[in-house]
């Protein structure tokens, strides 16, 4: 397998997805600690769809712009590879990604293999007790390095918050085909706290469009 990132003289090693599903004493172990230029985030959601349905939606990478913030386009370039474009205004970040493990209805792991974003991740689809939907668990690693300033400037959020928001969007899309949005809603002066929340949580970031055809 080609390692394009490693061909650059000053490149860091590619991130490797670490399992989100390690269990000890009936509890998931916490994700690794941030450090050495890497940050980690794990989040989960209970979604009222079957594991098989959610796997199919997530696996359709070309539909990612419907629920992932600022993802402008995803193009499948091979059976296990895809090209991603993240855009904000006139700025963009592009990278290529590869699926490392693909277990239909249960688990997908991936990592970037070249481009301007070093990331890796895993999603697990776990049936909820009593057949009440699916617990979706996401673990992602970002190796920012020199890309940190560009990422923060472009995305407008810490990557951890972006992952949490994207899973929230995924849940809304899977359950209803629509993603709640605040853009265009009237409100009065937010004051200092409201302004701080807007800055931290990125309310100015456009909400993905969703797709009403998904819900049934």
N, C-alpha and C positions, 0 to 999 in steps of 0.2 A: 504494500500500500504506500502510495506517495505521501510524503510528509512536507508539503510546501512551506509551512511555517518554519520548519526547522532548517530550510534552505537559506533563510535570511541570517546574516552573520550575527546580528544582535537579538535574535528572536529568543523568547522564553519557550520552555517546553510546553507542548499542548496540554490543556487540562484533561483530566480523565474523570468520567462520571463515577461517583461513588454511590453505592446503593442507598436509596431512600428507605429500603425495606428491612434493614437490619433490626432484628427484634431480640431483646433480652428481658427476661422476667415479664413477658407479655407487654412490653413497652418498646416503642421505637427508640433507638438510640438517637441522641441529638446529632445534628450535622456537625461537621468539623468546625473548629474555631477559625475565624478570619485571621489572616496573617500571610506574610511573604507575598504580598501583592494579590492575594486571592480573597474573595468574599463568597460566602455561602448563604443560601436561604432555603428553608423548607417550609412549605405551607400546605394546607389541606382544606378540602371542602366536601360536604355531603351534597351530592347532586342526584336529583330524582330522574335518573335514567339508568339503563343497564350498563354493566361494564363493557359489553360488546358495542353498544351504541356510542359510548364515549370514546372508546378506543378508535373506532372508525372516524369520528370527528377529529380527534387529535392527529391521527395518522394522515389525514388529508392535509398535508402541509401547505398546499396551495390555497387553502381556505383560511390560513392563519391571519391574514389581514382583517378578517371579519371580527376577530376577537382579541388580537394582540395590538397594543398601542404602538402607533407610529411605524408599524410594519407596512411598507407600501406595496411590496410585491414579493412573492416566493415562487420560484420556478423549479420544478422537479427536473434534475439534470441526469438522473440515473435511478436504478431501482432503490438505492439506499442513499442517494445524495441529492442535495438541493442548494439553490442559490438564494440568499436572503438580502433584501434591501430595506433598511430602516431610513426614513426620511423625516426631517423637521425643517420646514421652510425651504431654504436653498441648500441646506446641508444634508449629507447622506453618509451612511456607513453600510458597507457591503461585506458579506462573508459567505463562505461555502460550508455546508454542514453535512455530516454523515451519520446515519443511524447505525449504532453499534450492536444493539440487541432489540429484537422485535418479537414479542410474544403476544399474538392476537388475543384481544380481550383482557390482557393482564398487565403488560409492561412494555415501555419503549425507553431506550436510552440513546443519547446522541452526543455529538461534540462538533465544534467547528474544526475544520481541517485547513483553512486558509482564509486570508482576508483581514478585515479590520476589527474583528471582535473575537476574543478568545473566550469561549464559553463551553460548558458541558452541562448535561442535565439528564434527569430521569423522571418519568411519570409512572405511577402505579395505580391501577384501577382495582379496587378491593370491594367486593360485595358488602353492603352494610348489613348489620344484624337484622334478622327478620324480613329480609328481602326489601328493605326500605331504601332503595336506591343504591348508590355507589359512593364509597369514600375515595376521592381522588387525592393522591399525595404527590407533590412535586418537590424535587430537590434540584437546585441549580448552583453551579459554580461559575464565577466570573473571574478571570485573571486579567486585571485591568492594566497594570503597569503604566506605560506612557499614554494609554488610551483613556485614563480616568477623567482627565479634564475635558476631553472631547465628548466622552459619553455624558458627563454631567451637563455640559453646555447644550448638547443636542437633545437629549432625552428629557431633561428637566426634572428627573427623579433619580433618587438612589436606585440602583438596579434591584435591590431587595424589595422596595415598594412596588416597582414595576411588575415583578413576578407575582406578588400578592394581588395586585389589581388585575393582572391578566387572568389569573385563575377565577377571580370574581366575574370577569367578563365571560369566561368560558362557561361557567355555571349558568349565567343568565341566558347565554346563547343556546346552550343545550336544552334548557328547560322551557324556554319561551320563544326563542328565535330573536328576541329583542334585548338590547342592552340599555339599562336606564342611563340617562345622561342629564347633566346639569347645564350644558351650554345653552345659552339663550334664555335661561330662566331668570326673571326679574328678582332682584333682592336689594335691600338697602345697604347702607354702609356696614361693612363687615367688622370694622374696628381692628385693633391690633391683633387679637387672637384669630379672628377670621382671616385676616391677611396672612398671618403666619401659617395657618392651615392650608390656605390656597397655595402658598409657596412650597410647603413641605410635601403636600399630597398631590400637587400638580393638577389642580382643577382646570387649569387652562389647557391641559393636554386634550386633544380631540378624542372623544370616545369612539372606539371601533364601531362600524356600522351594523354588525349583526346580520342575520338573515332569517326573515320570518318564515321561509320555506322549511326550515329545520324542524320547527315545533310541529307537533301533531297531537 
